Amino acid sequence: MNRQFSLLYLTAAKCPPPEMIYIAGRAGYQYVSLRTIAMGLPGELNFGLSRNAELLNHTMQALADTGVKLLDIECARIDERTDLQRYQPEMEVAARLGAKAVTANVWTNDRHYNVEMFAQLCAQAERFGLQVNLEFVTWSAIKDIREAVALIDAAGADNAAIAVDTLHFHRSRCRPEELENLPLRLFGSLHLCDAPGGIPTTVEGLIHTGRAERLYLGEGGIDVASIVRHAPPGMICAIEIPHLERVDVIGSAEHAHRALETAKSYLQANGL
């Protein structure tokens, strides 16, 4: 299999960046996707690198030791209290470490504000040579791929693309065929996971799966193969499979290993 894989933050959310990088290297990932911009969620640890010289040095050493590369960082959140300047130091550090992009999502329904803020975010990221991957999230203000395209078009940013997450793609009732009409430049990143095929009817149910109980590929009811088949073949697959109970039982390293091995087996079995 020639595909390359990234270990995404939520799969090993308890691990600071250096530990996550070493876990990724031992498991066979080529990249990591770090959350260096905290979202302020309950229980979330802050792994910002720009104001923590010791953590940054250890992160740089881990990248050098393992050969693992930094694919992107998250999460540039746009809401009614967003201060874009707060994101700038982390984007600057990410660019120094070789990152290609920063992931963003939107949490306010003020369209004019969203367009303006997203355009400014893209301009800020462009100064550091970063792409902005807009992730549509089923319980956010930008819920599906059509809304993501509309926001990018309205912002008019050349360095904006879309993060396609198989969980949100399925639960926002997007169709794999919609990817066929997406310009190549708008394919930003591909996040892989599985989950039960049924779609929760409450926001709480959606959030629980999204942050705490995703499944290894092939365990659930999402047609991950069809989504991947309609995406460009050379895309790096970012494995995003948070499962708090599993991590408590087997540990982050073993969970990350199983997440990768099951993804490889699933993709190979489906000719991908």
C-alpha positions as CSV (number, residue, x, y, z in Angstrom):
1,M,0.0,0.0,0.0
2,N,1.4,3.4,-1.1
3,R,-0.9,5.5,1.0
4,Q,0.5,7.7,3.7
5,F,-1.1,8.3,7.0
6,S,-1.2,11.0,9.7
7,L,-2.0,10.5,13.4
8,L,-4.6,13.1,14.2
9,Y,-4.9,14.8,17.6
10,L,-8.2,13.3,18.8
11,T,-6.9,9.7,18.4
12,A,-4.3,10.4,21.1
13,A,-5.7,13.5,22.7
14,K,-4.1,12.9,26.1
15,C,-0.6,12.9,24.7
16,P,1.5,16.0,24.4
17,P,3.1,16.5,21.0
18,P,6.4,14.8,21.6
19,E,4.8,11.7,22.9
20,M,2.3,11.7,20.1
21,I,5.1,11.9,17.5
22,Y,7.0,9.0,19.1
23,I,3.8,6.9,19.1
24,A,3.2,7.8,15.5
25,G,6.7,6.9,14.5
26,R,6.6,3.5,16.2
27,A,3.2,2.7,14.8
28,G,4.2,3.5,11.2
29,Y,2.5,6.8,10.5
30,Q,4.4,9.2,8.2
31,Y,2.7,12.4,9.7
32,V,1.1,13.9,12.7
33,S,-1.7,16.4,12.9
34,L,-1.4,18.4,16.2
35,R,-3.8,20.5,18.1
36,T,-1.6,23.5,19.1
37,I,-4.6,25.9,19.2
38,A,-6.8,24.8,22.1
39,M,-10.5,25.1,21.7
40,G,-11.3,25.6,25.4
41,L,-13.3,22.5,25.7
42,P,-13.9,20.7,29.0
43,G,-11.0,18.5,29.9
44,E,-8.9,19.7,26.9
45,L,-5.2,20.1,27.5
46,N,-3.4,23.1,26.1
47,F,-0.5,21.9,23.9
48,G,0.3,25.3,22.4
49,L,4.0,25.5,21.3
50,S,4.5,29.2,20.8
51,R,4.8,30.1,24.5
52,N,6.3,26.9,25.7
53,A,9.9,26.7,24.7
54,E,10.6,23.4,26.4
55,L,7.6,21.7,24.8
56,L,8.6,23.1,21.4
57,N,12.2,21.9,21.8
58,H,11.0,18.4,22.7
59,T,8.6,18.4,19.8
60,M,11.3,19.4,17.4
61,Q,13.6,16.7,18.8
62,A,10.8,14.1,18.4
63,L,10.3,15.0,14.7
64,A,14.0,14.8,14.1
65,D,14.3,11.4,16.0
66,T,11.4,9.7,14.2
67,G,11.4,11.3,10.7
68,V,7.7,11.9,11.2
69,K,6.5,15.1,9.6
70,L,4.0,17.7,10.8
71,L,1.1,17.7,8.4
72,D,-1.1,20.4,9.9
73,I,-2.4,21.9,13.1
74,E,-5.8,22.7,14.5
75,C,-8.0,24.4,15.4
76,A,-8.7,27.9,14.2
77,R,-12.2,28.3,15.5
78,I,-14.4,31.1,14.2
79,D,-17.1,32.2,16.6
80,E,-18.5,35.5,17.9
81,R,-15.5,36.0,20.2
82,T,-12.7,35.0,17.8
83,D,-9.4,36.9,18.0
84,L,-7.5,35.9,15.0
85,Q,-4.3,37.4,16.3
86,R,-4.3,34.7,19.0
87,Y,-3.8,32.1,16.2
88,Q,-0.9,33.8,14.5
89,P,2.0,32.6,16.9
90,E,0.9,29.0,16.5
91,M,0.7,29.3,12.7
92,E,4.2,30.8,12.6
93,V,5.6,27.9,14.7
94,A,3.7,25.3,12.7
95,A,5.2,26.7,9.5
96,R,8.7,26.6,11.0
97,L,8.1,22.9,11.8
98,G,7.0,22.2,8.2
99,A,3.3,22.1,8.5
100,K,1.2,22.5,5.3
101,A,-2.1,23.7,6.7
102,V,-4.2,24.8,9.6
103,T,-7.7,23.3,10.2
104,A,-10.6,25.7,10.8
105,N,-14.3,25.4,11.7
106,V,-17.2,27.9,12.2
107,W,-19.5,28.2,15.2
108,T,-21.7,31.3,14.5
109,N,-24.5,31.7,12.1
110,D,-23.7,35.3,11.1
111,R,-22.9,34.8,7.5
112,H,-21.4,38.2,6.8
113,Y,-19.2,37.9,9.8
114,N,-18.1,34.4,8.9
115,V,-17.1,35.3,5.4
116,E,-15.1,38.3,6.6
117,M,-13.4,36.4,9.4
118,F,-12.6,33.4,7.2
119,A,-11.1,35.6,4.6
120,Q,-8.9,37.3,7.2
121,L,-7.9,33.9,8.6
122,C,-6.8,32.8,5.2
123,A,-4.9,36.0,4.6
124,Q,-3.1,35.5,7.9
125,A,-2.3,31.9,7.1
126,E,-1.0,32.8,3.7
127,R,1.7,34.9,5.3
128,F,3.2,31.7,6.7
129,G,2.7,29.7,3.5
130,L,-0.2,27.7,5.1
131,Q,-3.4,26.5,3.6
132,V,-6.7,26.7,5.6
133,N,-8.7,23.5,5.6
134,L,-12.3,24.3,6.5
135,E,-13.9,21.4,8.3
136,F,-17.6,21.1,8.2
137,V,-18.9,19.7,11.4
138,T,-22.4,18.2,11.7
139,W,-23.3,20.3,14.8
140,S,-21.5,23.5,13.8
141,A,-22.6,26.5,11.7
142,I,-21.1,24.9,8.5
143,K,-22.7,21.5,8.5
144,D,-22.0,20.0,5.1
145,I,-19.8,20.2,2.0
146,R,-22.1,22.5,0.1
147,E,-22.0,25.1,2.9
148,A,-18.2,24.8,3.1
149,V,-17.9,25.4,-0.6
150,A,-20.2,28.4,-0.4
151,L,-18.2,30.0,2.4
152,I,-14.9,29.5,0.6
153,D,-16.3,30.9,-2.6
154,A,-17.6,34.0,-0.8
155,A,-14.3,34.6,1.0
156,G,-12.4,34.4,-2.3
157,A,-9.3,32.9,-0.7
158,D,-6.9,31.1,-3.0
159,N,-5.4,29.1,0.0
160,A,-8.6,27.7,1.3
161,A,-9.7,24.1,0.9
162,I,-12.0,21.6,2.7
163,A,-11.3,19.0,5.3
164,V,-13.5,16.0,4.6
165,D,-14.2,13.9,7.7
166,T,-15.9,10.6,7.1
167,L,-18.0,10.9,10.3
168,H,-19.3,14.4,9.5
169,F,-19.7,13.6,5.8
170,H,-22.0,10.6,6.7
171,R,-23.9,12.3,9.5
172,S,-24.5,15.5,7.4
173,R,-26.0,13.2,4.8
174,C,-23.5,14.2,2.1
175,R,-23.2,11.8,-0.9
176,P,-19.9,10.5,-2.2
177,E,-20.9,11.7,-5.7
178,E,-20.7,15.3,-4.4
179,L,-17.0,14.9,-4.3
180,E,-16.8,14.3,-8.1
181,N,-17.7,18.0,-8.7
182,L,-15.3,19.4,-6.2
183,P,-12.4,21.2,-7.8
184,L,-9.1,19.5,-7.0
185,R,-7.8,22.7,-5.3
186,L,-10.6,22.3,-2.7
187,F,-9.5,18.9,-1.5
188,G,-7.6,19.9,1.6
189,S,-7.5,16.9,4.0
190,L,-9.2,13.5,4.5
191,H,-10.0,12.4,8.1
192,L,-10.9,8.7,8.4
193,C,-13.0,6.9,11.0
194,D,-16.0,4.7,11.3
195,A,-19.1,4.9,13.5
196,P,-22.6,3.3,13.7
197,G,-24.6,3.9,10.6
198,G,-27.6,5.4,12.5
199,I,-27.4,9.2,12.9
200,P,-28.2,10.5,16.4
201,T,-31.1,12.9,16.7
202,T,-29.6,15.1,19.4
203,V,-26.6,17.4,19.4
204,E,-25.4,15.6,22.5
205,G,-25.5,12.3,20.7
206,L,-23.5,13.7,17.7
207,I,-20.9,15.3,20.0
208,H,-20.4,12.1,22.0
209,T,-19.5,10.0,19.0
210,G,-17.4,12.7,17.5
211,R,-15.2,13.3,20.5
212,A,-15.4,10.1,22.5
213,E,-16.5,7.0,20.6
214,R,-15.5,6.6,17.0
215,L,-14.7,3.2,15.6
216,Y,-11.9,1.5,13.7
217,L,-12.6,1.3,9.9
218,G,-14.9,-1.6,9.1
219,E,-16.5,-1.7,12.6
220,G,-19.4,0.6,11.9
221,G,-21.9,1.5,9.2
222,I,-20.2,4.4,7.4
223,D,-19.4,3.6,3.8
224,V,-15.8,4.9,4.2
225,A,-14.7,3.1,1.0
226,S,-17.0,5.1,-1.2
227,I,-15.9,8.4,0.3
228,V,-12.2,7.6,-0.2
229,R,-12.9,6.2,-3.7
230,H,-14.3,9.6,-4.7
231,A,-11.4,11.6,-3.3
232,P,-8.1,12.2,-5.1
233,P,-6.0,9.0,-4.8
234,G,-2.9,10.7,-3.5
235,M,-4.4,12.3,-0.4
236,I,-2.8,11.6,2.9
237,C,-5.3,9.8,5.2
238,A,-5.5,11.4,8.7
239,I,-6.7,8.8,11.2
240,E,-9.1,10.5,13.7
241,I,-10.6,7.9,15.9
242,P,-11.1,9.1,19.5
243,H,-12.4,6.3,21.7
244,L,-12.0,7.2,25.4
245,E,-12.9,3.9,26.8
246,R,-10.5,2.0,24.6
247,V,-7.7,4.4,25.4
248,D,-8.3,3.9,29.1
249,V,-8.1,0.1,28.6
250,I,-5.2,-0.4,26.1
251,G,-3.5,3.0,26.2
252,S,-2.9,5.6,23.5
253,A,0.0,3.9,21.8
254,E,-1.8,0.6,21.3
255,H,-5.0,2.4,20.2
256,A,-3.1,4.5,17.6
257,H,-1.4,1.3,16.4
258,R,-4.7,-0.6,16.0
259,A,-6.3,2.5,14.3
260,L,-3.6,2.5,11.6
261,E,-3.5,-1.3,11.1
262,T,-7.3,-1.6,10.8
263,A,-7.4,1.4,8.4
264,K,-4.7,-0.2,6.2
265,S,-6.5,-3.6,6.2
266,Y,-9.9,-2.0,5.4
267,L,-8.5,0.1,2.5
268,Q,-6.6,-2.8,1.0
269,A,-9.7,-5.0,1.2
270,N,-11.6,-2.4,-0.7
271,G,-9.0,-2.0,-3.4
272,L,-7.9,1.4,-2.1
